[in-house]
């Protein structure tokens, strides 16, 4: 599983750090939209890297975006995170509408770093570039 994320976004980097700390997420790898691998994966998924407003998750030839990406990753972490699948009860237009609202305002709401997130010690091998 690959998570493509915005390494300048503080909430996105926080999400990656959260995943790195979870034992069930040891198989998850990461690519930032600022790197060549992340940009390539976004283009392959039909997304514009310079105007990205979503999280992209790739796993076994499939891709997920928006809240479906978050729910997919949480499921992959195992228990108790699998319980997040209850989120599928909420209609996708509502879930994704709220997600897009926050995503378009993420720098204003959560902040922005001038430098890309650096992998924590011992985790560099999980980052694709």
PADO-454125 format. One record per residue: residue in three letters; x, y, z of N, C-alpha, C in turn. Coordinates in steps of 0.1 Angstrom, whole numbers, padded with zeros to 4 digits, always signed. Example, Ala and Ser with C-alpha at 12.3 -4.5 7.8 and 13.67 -1.06 7.14 Angstrom:
ALA+0132-0057+0078+0123-0045+0078+0132-0033+0078/SER+0128-0022+0071+0137-0011+0071+0129+0000+0079/
END
This chain:
UNK+0008-0012+0000+0000+0000+0000+0009+0012+0000/UNK+0005+0022-0008+0013+0035-0009+0003+0046-0006/UNK+0007+0055+0003+0000+0067+0006+0007+0079-0001/UNK+0000+0086-0009+0006+0098-0015+0000+0110-0008/UNK+0009+0118-0002+0005+0129+0006+0013+0142+0003/UNK+0007+0153+0008+0013+0166+0007+0023+0168+0019/UNK+0036+0168+0016+0046+0169+0027+0047+0183+0033/UNK+0041+0193+0027+0041+0207+0032+0030+0209+0042/UNK+0019+0201+0040+0007+0202+0049+0010+0196+0062/UNK+0007+0204+0073+0010+0199+0086+0000+0187+0090/UNK-0012+0188+0086-0021+0177+0090-0018+0165+0082/UNK-0014+0166+0069-0010+0155+0061+0003+0148+0067/UNK+0012+0156+0071+0024+0150+0077+0021+0144+0091/UNK+0012+0150+0098+0007+0143+0110+0001+0130+0108/UNK-0007+0129+0097-0013+0116+0093-0003+0106+0091/UNK+0008+0110+0083+0019+0100+0080+0026+0096+0093/UNK+0029+0105+0102+0035+0101+0115+0026+0092+0123/UNK+0013+0094+0123+0003+0086+0129+0005+0071+0124/UNK+0005+0070+0111+0006+0057+0104+0019+0050+0107/UNK+0030+0058+0108+0043+0052+0111+0044+0046+0125/UNK+0036+0052+0134+0036+0047+0148+0027+0034+0150/UNK+0019+0030+0140+0010+0019+0142+0017+0006+0137/UNK+0017-0004+0145+0023-0017+0142+0016-0023+0130/UNK+0003-0021+0129-0004-0027+0117-0001-0020+0104/UNK+0006-0009+0104+0009-0001+0092+0023-0003+0087/UNK+0030-0013+0092+0044-0015+0088+0045-0018+0073/UNK+0035-0022+0066+0036-0025+0052+0032-0012+0043/UNK+0029-0001+0050+0025+0011+0042+0037+0019+0039/UNK+0038+0023+0026+0049+0031+0022+0043+0045+0018/UNK+0052+0055+0016+0048+0068+0015+0055+0075+0003/UNK+0048+0084-0004+0054+0092-0015+0047+0106-0013/UNK+0056+0116-0013+0051+0130-0012+0047+0135-0026/UNK+0038+0144-0027+0034+0150-0040+0045+0158-0045/UNK+0055+0162-0036+0066+0171-0040+0077+0163-0047/UNK+0077+0150-0045+0087+0141-0051+0083+0135-0064/UNK+0093+0131-0072+0090+0125-0085+0081+0113-0085/UNK+0083+0104-0075+0074+0092-0075+0060+0096-0072/UNK+0058+0104-0062+0044+0109-0059+0037+0116-0070/UNK+0045+0125-0077+0039+0132-0088+0035+0122-0099/UNK+0044+0112-0102+0041+0102-0112+0028+0094-0109/UNK+0027+0090-0096+0016+0082-0092+0003+0090-0093/UNK+0003+0103-0090-0008+0112-0091-0013+0113-0106/UNK-0003+0115-0114-0006+0116-0129-0012+0103-0134/UNK-0007+0092-0130-0012+0079-0134-0026+0077-0130/UNK-0030+0083-0118-0044+0082-0113-0053+0093-0119/UNK-0047+0101-0128-0055+0112-0134-0057+0124-0126/UNK-0048+0126-0116-0049+0138-0107-0038+0148-0111/UNK-0041+0161-0108-0031+0171-0110-0023+0174-0098/UNK-0010+0171-0098-0002+0173-0086-0001+0187-0081/UNK-0002+0197-0090-0001+0211-0085-0014+0216-0079/UNK-0025+0209-0081-0038+0214-0076-0044+0203-0067/UNK-0036+0195-0061-0041+0184-0053-0049+0188-0041/UNK-0061+0182-0040-0070+0184-0029-0075+0171-0022/UNK-0067+0161-0024-0071+0148-0019-0059+0140-0015/UNK-0061+0129-0007-0052+0119-0003-0053+0108-0014/UNK-0043+0103-0018-0043+0091-0028-0037+0079-0021/UNK-0044+0068-0022-0039+0055-0017-0040+0045-0028/UNK-0029+0038-0030-0028+0028-0040-0025+0015-0034/UNK-0032+0005-0038-0030-0009-0032-0035-0019-0041/UNK-0026-0028-0045-0030-0040-0054-0037-0036-0066/UNK-0031-0025-0073-0037-0021-0086-0049-0013-0085/UNK-0054-0009-0073-0066-0001-0072-0061+0012-0065/UNK-0070+0023-0067-0067+0035-0060-0079+0040-0053/UNK-0077+0048-0042-0088+0054-0035-0084+0069-0032/UNK-0094+0077-0031-0092+0091-0029-0102+0096-0018/UNK-0100+0108-0013-0108+0114-0003-0111+0105+0009/UNK-0123+0104+0014-0126+0096+0026-0124+0081+0024/UNK-0126+0077+0012-0124+0063+0009-0110+0059+0011/UNK-0100+0068+0008-0086+0065+0010-0083+0064+0025/UNK-0089+0073+0033-0087+0072+0048-0093+0060+0053/UNK-0105+0056+0049-0111+0044+0055-0103+0032+0050/UNK-0098+0032+0038-0090+0020+0034-0077+0018+0042/UNK-0071+0029+0045-0058+0029+0053-0061+0024+0067/UNK-0072+0030+0073-0075+0026+0087-0079+0011+0087/UNK-0086+0006+0077-0089-0008+0077-0076-0017+0076/UNK-0066-0012+0069-0054-0019+0067-0046-0020+0080/UNK-0048-0010+0090-0041-0010+0102-0046-0021+0112/UNK-0057-0027+0109-0063-0038+0118-0070-0032+0129/UNK-0073-0040+0140-0081-0036+0151-0073-0027+0160/UNK-0080-0017+0166-0094-0013+0165-0097-0003+0154/UNK-0087+0000+0146-0089+0009+0135-0099+0005+0124/UNK-0101-0009+0123-0110-0014+0113-0125-0009+0116/UNK-0127-0005+0128-0141+0000+0132-0144+0013+0124/UNK-0134+0019+0118-0137+0031+0110-0145+0028+0098/UNK-0146+0015+0094-0154+0011+0082-0169+0015+0085/UNK-0173+0017+0097-0186+0022+0100-0189+0035+0093/UNK-0178+0042+0089-0179+0055+0082-0186+0053+0068/UNK-0186+0041+0063-0192+0039+0050-0207+0041+0051/UNK-0213+0041+0063-0227+0043+0064-0231+0057+0060/UNK-0222+0066+0062-0224+0080+0058-0223+0081+0043/UNK-0233+0086+0036-0232+0087+0021-0219+0095+0016/UNK-0213+0089+0006-0200+0095+0001-0201+0110-0002/UNK-0212+0115-0008-0212+0129-0011-0211+0138+0002/UNK-0216+0133+0013-0215+0140+0026-0201+0139+0031/UNK-0196+0127+0032-0182+0125+0037-0172+0132+0029/UNK-0173+0131+0016-0163+0137+0007-0165+0152+0006/UNK-0177+0157+0008-0179+0171+0008-0172+0178+0020/UNK-0174+0172+0031-0167+0177+0043-0152+0176+0042/UNK-0147+0165+0036-0133+0163+0034-0127+0174+0024/UNK-0134+0176+0013-0130+0186+0004-0130+0200+0010/UNK-0140+0203+0018-0141+0216+0025-0128+0218+0033/UNK-0124+0208+0041-0112+0209+0049-0099+0209+0041/UNK-0099+0201+0030-0087+0199+0022-0084+0213+0015/UNK-0094+0220+0010-0092+0233+0003-0087+0243+0013/UNK-0089+0241+0026-0086+0251+0036-0075+0246+0045/UNK-0068+0235+0042-0059+0228+0051-0048+0236+0055/UNK-0042+0245+0047-0031+0253+0051-0036+0263+0061/UNK-0047+0269+0058-0053+0279+0067-0057+0273+0081/UNK-0063+0261+0080-0068+0255+0093-0057+0248+0101/UNK-0048+0242+0094-0038+0233+0101-0023+0238+0100/UNK-0021+0247+0090-0007+0252+0089+0000+0246+0077/UNK+0011+0252+0074+0020+0248+0063+0034+0249+0067/UNK+0042+0239+0063+0056+0240+0065+0063+0244+0052/UNK+0074+0252+0054+0081+0257+0042+0090+0245+0037/UNK+0093+0236+0045+0101+0224+0041+0093+0211+0042/UNK+0097+0202+0033+0090+0189+0033+0093+0182+0046/UNK+0084+0173+0050+0085+0165+0062+0097+0155+0059/UNK+0106+0154+0069+0116+0144+0069+0112+0132+0076/UNK+0115+0120+0070+0112+0108+0077+0118+0106+0090/UNK+0110+0102+0100+0116+0099+0114+0127+0089+0113/UNK+0136+0089+0123+0147+0080+0123+0142+0065+0122/UNK+0148+0058+0114+0144+0044+0113+0133+0041+0103/UNK+0127+0052+0097+0116+0050+0088+0118+0054+0074/UNK+0130+0058+0071+0134+0063+0057+0131+0053+0046/UNK+0133+0040+0050+0131+0030+0040+0116+0029+0035/UNK+0107+0034+0042+0093+0034+0039+0089+0045+0030/UNK+0098+0055+0027+0095+0066+0018+0101+0063+0004/UNK+0093+0065-0006+0097+0062-0019+0107+0072-0026/UNK+0107+0084-0021+0117+0094-0025+0117+0106-0016/
END
